[in-house]
């Protein structure tokens, strides 16, 4: 039995007097909570400077690595909050999935919501397609495939809970390592009780879901700002060890990047 710790500490990539861009490691909460084990990014930031009223503009799932935008005062928090409401803050994610998706582009539109507790679902937070759910749109750009896996670029047009993970599972390309939307949702509960096990290692392949927030775009003082973070080391290593995998040039992706 093994509970997993972050492979590295958070890193501040960009910082000024009003905001910071932080690289959050996997197995690190965005926000502190009494129900989950582990450190949080907000706690880490307060430890760096407890005089700053840090405010997360958005969040990442505990196992997702990558870029987070953090305000350092009320004025910048309100400014970025208005951009979030108007969908002016754009995000992009690398995802490694099961199955080889050989296409230039795919647009997934499926409304999402809580599935609710039932005989088929015992996990409160689990999301799924709901006819009366919230609008959810994700654009997908394949960037490589081989060996039974794909490297995808996911560009969410909406920001619903677990959106990318649910949408990729819906098209039969679930994210490698996903305990909740992968081959067996019961692994989510098992991991919270038992930690990482040999059975999970065999069936999930990675101890965390292979999702990495790599791109942020937003406006600051009238100018568009863009930040890119390469694929994390653990996910890059997974691809290097995958026999037959090769990255591809996707012209549709380079048109938006």
N, C-alpha and C positions, 0 to 999 in steps of 0.2 A: 504494500500500500504506500502511495506516495502523493503528497500534496505538492503542487508545483509552484515554484517561485519565479518571479520575473527574471529573464536571462540578462537583463541590464537595467540600470536605473533610468528614469525619465531624463530626457535631454532637452534643454531649451535651445531651439534652433535660431529663432529670431526674437528679439525683445527690444521694446522701447518704453517710454514712460506710460503708454496707454494700453498696450497689449503684448502678448507673447504667443509664439507658436511653439508647441511642445510635441516631442516625439514620445508617445506613450508606449511602453513595452507591453507585450502580452502578459496575462495573469496579473494585471494591475487595474483596479477599479478606477473609473473616472471620478466618481463621487462617493464619499464614505456612506456606509449603510450598516445597520446593526445585524442584518441577516446574513451577510456574506463575509467570508474570511479573506484577509489580505489588505495590503496598503491601498490607498487611493491617491490619485494624482493631486487632488485639492490639498490633501494632508501634506504631501511632498512639497507642494508649492508654498504652503504656509510655513513649512520648516525652512525653506530658503529665505523667506522674508515674511514674517508674520505681521508686518505693518501694512501690507498690501491687501486690499479687499478683493482677492482673486475671484473671478466669476467665469464659470465655463459657459461658452456660447453654444456648444453642442457637446454630445457625449459619444463615446465608443463603448461597445460591449467589452466586458472584462478581458476576453481572450483576443480581441482585435487590437492589432498594433497600429501605430502611425500618428498622423497629424491631428492635433487639437488646437483650436483657437481659444485663447483665454484673455478676458478683459481684466485690466488692472485698476479700473475705477468705474464709478456709476455711469459717467458720461459715455465712455467707450462701450460699456455693456449695453446701454440703451441704443447706441448707434448701430452696433452689430445686431442687436435684437430686431431692429427695424429691417435690416437687410435679410435676416432669416425669414421674417414674415413675408417679404416680397420675393423670396427665393433668389436673392442676388448672391448668396454665398454658395458656390458650386464645389462639389466634392467628387473625387475619383478614387477607386479602390482596385487593387490587385486581388484576384481570387484564384485559388487553385482548386479545381473541381474534379470529381470523378467523371469519366467519359470524355471522349474527344469531340469537341464542338467545332465542326469545320464549316464556318460561315464568316463573312466579313462583319456582319452586324445583325443584332437581334434586339427587338423592342418587346419588353414584357409589360403588359398592362393587366393587373389583376388586383381587385380591391381586397384589402387585408383588415383583419381584426382578431380579437382574442377568440380562441376556439371554445373556451369554457370547459369546466370540469365535467367529464363524462366517463363512461366505461372505456371509451377509445382514447381519452386524453386525461391524464392525471397531473399535468403540469400547468400551473396557473398562468404563467407568462407566455405559453406557447401560442404563436400566431399562425394563421392560416387564411386561405381565400374565403371571404365571406361576401355573399351577394350584396349585402347592405353595408359592407365595410367601407373604410376610407380609401379614396383613390390612391393608387400606388403605381408608379411607372419607373422602370429601370431599363437603361440602355446597356447592351452588352457588346463588347468588341473583343473577339478572340485574338490573342497575341502569341499563341503557341499550343501545340498538342503533341501527343505521342505517349506510348507506354500505358495507355488507358486513362490519361489525365489531360486536362486543359489548363492553360493560364489565360485568364480572362481579365479584361478591364471593365469594371462595372461603374456606370455613371447614373446614380439615382436622380431622378427628376423630382421626387418627393422624398420626405424624410420620415417614413413610418418605422416603427419598432421592428427590428430584425428583417427589414425589407429585402435586402440583397440575398440574405440566406434563405428566406422563404421562396422568393422568386426563382432562385437557381434550383432549389429542391423541386419546385413545381414543374420545371422543364426536364427533370430527371438528370440534372447535373449538380447534385448537392456538393457543398464545399467539403473538401477533405478535412477530417478531424472534427466535424461539427457533431457535437453530442446531442443536440436538440432536433436538428433537421436532417441528420444523416441517416445511416442505416437502422439505427435503433434509438428512439427518443428516451428510452429508459436509462441510457447511459448518462443523461443529464442528472437524474436523481442519484444514480449509483456513484457518480463522480463526487457529488457533494457530500456523500456519506463515507465513501471508501477511498477517494482519491484515484489516482491513475493506476490501472491494473494491467496485467498481461493480456487479458481478454480485450480490453479497450485498445491496447497497442496493436494487437493483431487485426482488429476490425476497423479502427479509425485511422491508423497509420501515424497520425500526428497527435501530440498531446493537446493541441489547441486548434481551433478552426483556422483555416488558411486564408484569412482575410486581413488585408493591410491597407490602411487609409494613406494613400500616397500623394494626393493632390488636393490643394485648397486654392480657391480663387475668391477674392472679396475686394471691396472698394475701401480705400482709406484716403481721406482728404482729396477726394475727387479723382484719384488714380486707381486703376485696377492693379491689384497685387496677386501674384501667383507663386505658389510654393510647391515644389515636387520633392518627394522623398523616395529613394530607390526601394525596391523590394527588400524586406528584412532578411537578415542572414540565414535564419532557420528555414524560411520558405525558399530562398535561393538555393540552399543546400539540398532541399528535397528535390527540386527540379534537376539539379546536377546529377543526382543519384538515380534518376528515373531513366532507365534504358529506353532509347528511342524517342525521347522528348526533344523537340526542337522549337525554338522561337521563330516566329514568322513576321514578315512585314505586312501589316494590315493598313492599306491606304486610307480606309475609313477612320481608323484611330488617329493617324497622323494629321488628318484634316482638322481634328478637334484639339489636339495636344499642343 
